[in-house]
Amino acid sequence: MSEQQVKLLEGKVVAAQMKQEIAEEVARIKKNGGKIPHLAAVLVGHDGGSETYVANKVRTCEEVGFKSTLIRYENDVTEEELLSKVIELNNDADIDGFIVQLPLPAHISEQKVIETIDYRKDVDGFHPINVGRMSLGLPCFLSATPAGILELLKRYNIETKGKHCVVLGRSNIVGKPMAMLMMQKAYPGDCTVTVCHSRSQNLKEMCLQADIIIAALGVPEFLKGDMVKEGVVIVDVGTTRLPSSTTKSGYKLTGDVAFNEVAPKCSYISPVPGGVGPMTIISLMRNTLLAGKKEIYK
């Protein structure tokens, strides 16, 4: 397959389309005198990555016409104080959905925070009730990155039925839900799924059998050209900041796939940046819209 035939799964382009669709729907709601969706974000500390993500989320809210509220705490906030804010947001009728940006400082239990969030406002899709409903194929808030990947596959009409999908990584945020969703009786889905991780043996052989690879290990350029077959579809979820002398910021985002080696063999591949990242943020917006319209949980 020549390099010219490789098609990019351009999340940036799809996310822009979805942003337009959501903005149009919000305009209709407004025109009909309905309630404008309201997303709140809680940010603890000053982690560079988290700051950027939250700023993007708030900006996207404005662009689609949502209300947004940013609540900030310093790193030394107590677990008790954070949990009482979560309970306050649960009880605030004007707020349709909210997120607590992870990671949190070590003295705060992330699990406790996630479980305290009202699952009907859990637009990140991390609450055990949403995760459980997802695994059963019931309506729920899907975690934003997996939801974004499904939408990307759908909008590019990637055939998934009966395909062998290898998921690299078993995190609760991407790897596990991705595996569940790709085996659901649905489109995208109906795949035979193999999950590989740091303890997997014969990992290269597994990848060579894959029709679709979803790489979510967080190991820069892990997937090499000799690990994939011709015509494979690759979704690269990795976003590791590596130092770079060629960019203004002094770093560049690097995926889990050695793009230049792997791309010539692919039928489709998502770039980093501009692939999965924009889809994650827009999926969070879609969850917020669903929360505002009470479409998942009445």
C-alpha positions as MATLAB code, in Angstrom:
seq = 'MSEQQVKLLEGKVVAAQMKQEIAEEVARIKKNGGKIPHLAAVLVGHDGGSETYVANKVRTCEEVGFKSTLIRYENDVTEEELLSKVIELNNDADIDGFIVQLPLPAHISEQKVIETIDYRKDVDGFHPINVGRMSLGLPCFLSATPAGILELLKRYNIETKGKHCVVLGRSNIVGKPMAMLMMQKAYPGDCTVTVCHSRSQNLKEMCLQADIIIAALGVPEFLKGDMVKEGVVIVDVGTTRLPSSTTKSGYKLTGDVAFNEVAPKCSYISPVPGGVGPMTIISLMRNTLLAGKKEIYK';
ca = [
       0.000    0.000    0.000;
       1.559    3.291   -0.997;
       1.797    6.129    1.473;
      -0.615    8.241   -0.584;
      -3.440    5.820    0.168;
      -3.184    6.212    3.925;
      -6.196    8.087    5.182;
      -6.014   10.090    8.382;
      -8.718    9.770   11.026;
      -8.881   13.503   11.552;
     -10.464   14.062   14.916;
      -9.962   17.783   14.519;
     -12.256   17.831   11.483;
     -14.923   15.549   13.001;
     -14.864   17.472   16.299;
     -15.443   20.727   14.388;
     -18.508   19.171   12.693;
     -19.844   17.940   16.032;
     -19.198   21.318   17.644;
     -21.323   22.906   14.925;
     -24.112   20.338   15.467;
     -24.130   20.902   19.240;
     -24.074   24.705   18.852;
     -27.076   24.508   16.496;
     -28.985   22.370   18.981;
     -28.192   24.757   21.855;
     -29.404   27.667   19.703;
     -32.703   25.784   19.140;
     -33.085   25.114   22.882;
     -32.462   28.793   23.596;
     -34.932   29.911   20.927;
     -37.615   27.656   22.408;
     -37.006   29.043   25.896;
     -35.414   25.831   27.185;
     -32.634   25.466   29.748;
     -29.109   26.108   28.476;
     -26.805   23.175   29.449;
     -24.429   24.075   32.291;
     -21.087   22.300   32.832;
     -18.949   22.839   35.925;
     -15.286   21.830   36.179;
     -13.325   21.439   39.400;
      -9.567   21.908   39.089;
      -7.172   21.168   41.944;
      -3.617   22.548   41.808;
      -1.638   23.725   38.802;
      -0.664   20.634   36.797;
       0.261   21.871   33.293;
      -1.669   19.178   31.423;
      -4.773   19.571   33.577;
      -4.694   23.371   33.229;
      -4.616   23.034   29.424;
      -7.413   20.429   29.327;
      -9.702   22.437   31.586;
      -9.036   25.688   29.689;
      -9.958   23.867   26.438;
     -13.132   22.484   27.995;
     -14.242   25.900   29.263;
     -13.469   27.512   25.896;
     -15.413   24.826   24.013;
     -18.397   25.374   26.339;
     -18.439   29.031   25.299;
     -18.127   28.115   21.621;
     -21.172   25.816   21.680;
     -23.256   28.159   23.843;
     -23.198   26.264   27.175;
     -22.913   27.928   30.539;
     -19.710   26.922   32.323;
     -18.333   27.343   35.818;
     -14.707   26.749   36.796;
     -14.036   26.014   40.464;
     -10.377   26.119   41.521;
      -8.582   24.796   44.598;
      -4.939   24.794   45.614;
      -3.072   21.479   46.008;
      -3.517   21.533   49.791;
      -7.331   21.368   49.673;
      -8.593   18.699   52.070;
     -10.492   15.658   50.843;
     -13.396   16.687   53.079;
     -13.611   20.155   51.489;
     -13.512   18.731   47.973;
     -16.185   16.114   48.761;
     -18.478   18.751   50.259;
     -18.118   20.791   47.025;
     -19.049   17.681   45.003;
     -22.180   17.207   47.138;
     -23.039   20.905   46.661;
     -22.743   20.493   42.857;
     -24.887   17.329   43.020;
     -27.623   19.388   44.677;
     -27.351   22.469   42.436;
     -30.311   22.218   40.054;
     -28.758   24.632   37.558;
     -25.682   22.465   36.976;
     -26.441   19.636   34.549;
     -23.071   17.942   34.590;
     -19.672   18.399   36.187;
     -16.197   16.967   36.161;
     -13.422   16.810   38.719;
     -10.224   16.972   36.658;
      -7.858   14.061   37.373;
      -5.184   13.395   38.584;
      -5.806   14.685   42.110;
      -3.117   15.210   44.781;
      -2.020   12.014   46.545;
      -3.821   12.805   49.827;
      -7.230   12.724   48.103;
      -8.876    9.442   47.129;
      -9.865    9.741   43.460;
     -12.193    6.759   43.824;
     -14.016    8.356   46.752;
     -14.474   11.578   44.768;
     -15.744    9.719   41.688;
     -18.207    7.680   43.754;
     -19.533   10.814   45.480;
     -20.461   12.434   42.151;
     -24.146   11.950   41.283;
     -24.019    9.451   38.397;
     -26.737   11.466   36.607;
     -24.301   14.410   36.445;
     -21.177   12.314   35.848;
     -20.438   13.560   32.330;
     -16.917   12.065   32.529;
     -18.527    8.605   32.693;
     -16.275    7.391   35.539;
     -18.912    6.561   38.181;
     -19.302    2.795   38.818;
     -22.996    3.028   37.829;
     -22.115    4.484   34.414;
     -19.272    1.986   33.957;
     -21.579   -0.891   34.929;
     -24.358    0.268   32.622;
     -21.826    0.623   29.783;
     -20.667   -2.957   30.280;
     -24.294   -4.135   30.055;
     -24.957   -2.032   26.938;
     -27.496    0.179   28.746;
     -27.868    3.942   28.175;
     -25.230    5.800   30.201;
     -22.624    8.533   30.052;
     -19.734    6.998   28.154;
     -16.252    8.041   29.200;
     -15.223   10.824   26.803;
     -12.168    9.273   25.133;
     -13.804    5.906   24.279;
     -16.975    7.745   23.144;
     -14.835    9.970   20.929;
     -13.056    6.992   19.387;
     -16.374    5.272   18.582;
     -17.639    8.443   16.914;
     -14.421    8.738   14.890;
     -14.748    5.148   13.624;
     -18.430    5.726   12.842;
     -17.935    8.957   10.912;
     -15.207    7.392    8.779;
     -17.384    4.296    8.179;
     -14.706    1.936    9.466;
     -15.947   -1.666    9.176;
     -15.777   -3.306   12.623;
     -18.095   -6.325   12.453;
     -16.141   -9.573   12.837;
     -12.799   -7.748   12.858;
      -9.993   -8.542   15.270;
      -9.417   -5.504   17.468;
      -6.335   -5.321   19.685;
      -6.484   -2.821   22.549;
      -3.069   -1.903   23.927;
      -3.522   -0.862   27.548;
      -5.982   -1.742   30.318;
      -6.622    1.573   32.071;
     -10.060    2.243   33.550;
     -10.295    5.424   31.473;
      -9.516    4.025   28.003;
      -8.312    0.424   27.683;
     -11.027   -1.452   29.590;
     -14.036    0.555   28.341;
     -12.674    0.466   24.775;
     -12.466   -3.333   24.889;
     -16.030   -3.572   26.236;
     -17.419   -1.211   23.602;
     -15.663   -2.869   20.663;
     -17.249   -6.221   21.570;
     -20.803   -4.881   22.083;
     -23.565   -5.966   19.699;
     -23.558   -2.605   17.952;
     -21.808   -0.471   15.388;
     -19.000    0.310   15.970;
     -18.536   -3.022   17.719;
     -19.069   -6.744   17.027;
     -15.279   -7.196   17.129;
     -13.238  -10.070   18.482;
     -11.216   -8.202   21.096;
      -7.785   -8.908   22.551;
      -6.467   -6.706   25.343;
      -2.695   -6.482   25.670;
      -0.790   -4.783   28.487;
       2.598   -4.615   30.198;
       2.430   -8.280   31.277;
       1.289   -9.648   27.908;
       3.512  -12.121   26.124;
       3.647  -12.500   22.312;
       2.451   -8.914   22.050;
       3.985   -8.439   18.623;
       2.248  -11.576   17.279;
      -1.083  -10.331   18.653;
      -0.656   -6.944   16.958;
       0.283   -8.576   13.643;
      -3.084  -10.382   13.649;
      -5.073   -7.207   14.332;
      -7.385   -5.529   11.818;
      -7.851   -2.610   14.236;
      -5.377   -1.475   16.912;
      -6.303    1.009   19.637;
      -3.046    2.089   21.275;
      -3.532    3.492   24.777;
      -0.407    2.575   26.719;
       1.136    5.990   27.283;
       4.481    4.732   25.954;
       5.764    7.044   23.210;
       6.254    5.365   19.807;
       5.765    1.881   21.270;
       4.024    0.437   18.212;
       6.596   -0.030   15.442;
       6.268   -0.745   11.716;
       7.181   -4.440   12.073;
       4.314   -4.984   14.564;
       1.425   -4.272   12.178;
       0.014   -5.849    9.038;
      -0.893   -4.130    5.772;
      -4.259   -2.391    5.743;
      -4.617   -2.113    9.526;
      -6.705    0.674   11.101;
      -4.901    2.394   13.972;
      -6.266    4.719   16.630;
      -3.458    6.348   18.624;
      -4.613    7.520   22.049;
      -1.133    8.331   23.391;
      -0.311   11.939   24.265;
       3.069   12.094   25.962;
       4.811   15.448   26.165;
       8.387   15.038   24.978;
      10.977   17.840   25.005;
      11.454   19.368   21.557;
      13.783   22.072   20.304;
      11.634   22.685   17.204;
       8.440   23.897   18.913;
       7.710   27.198   20.607;
       6.403   25.513   23.748;
       9.569   23.437   24.140;
       7.717   20.127   23.932;
       5.757   18.118   21.410;
       2.899   15.687   21.874;
       3.934   12.188   20.874;
       1.617    9.241   20.384;
       2.050    5.548   21.232;
       2.619    4.794   17.536;
       5.865    5.378   15.613;
       3.834    7.246   13.000;
       6.371    7.501   10.151;
       7.117    3.764   10.296;
       3.567    2.554   10.813;
       1.474    4.907    8.656;
       2.595    3.536    5.245;
       1.065    0.152    6.163;
      -2.271    1.532    7.428;
      -5.555    2.007    5.643;
      -6.448    4.570    8.332;
      -4.490    6.075   11.220;
      -5.238    8.845   13.696;
      -2.534   11.501   14.011;
      -1.159   12.954   17.269;
      -2.037   15.730   17.824;
      -5.336   16.283   15.982;
      -6.757   12.761   16.257;
      -8.310   11.468   19.475;
      -7.652   14.611   21.586;
     -10.262   16.909   19.993;
     -12.779   14.012   20.020;
     -12.398   13.635   23.792;
     -13.359   17.241   24.509;
     -16.292   17.285   22.093;
     -17.602   13.986   23.558;
     -17.645   15.618   26.987;
     -19.734   18.422   25.447;
     -22.119   15.888   23.960;
     -22.505   14.212   27.357;
     -23.264   17.621   28.871;
     -25.916   18.245   26.214;
     -27.477   14.831   26.979;
     -27.382   15.669   30.695;
     -29.031   19.032   30.063;
     -31.794   17.418   28.025;
     -32.149   14.620   30.636;
     -31.898   12.120   27.768;
     -29.993    9.381   29.615;
     -31.430    9.706   33.121;
     -34.861   11.269   33.400;
];
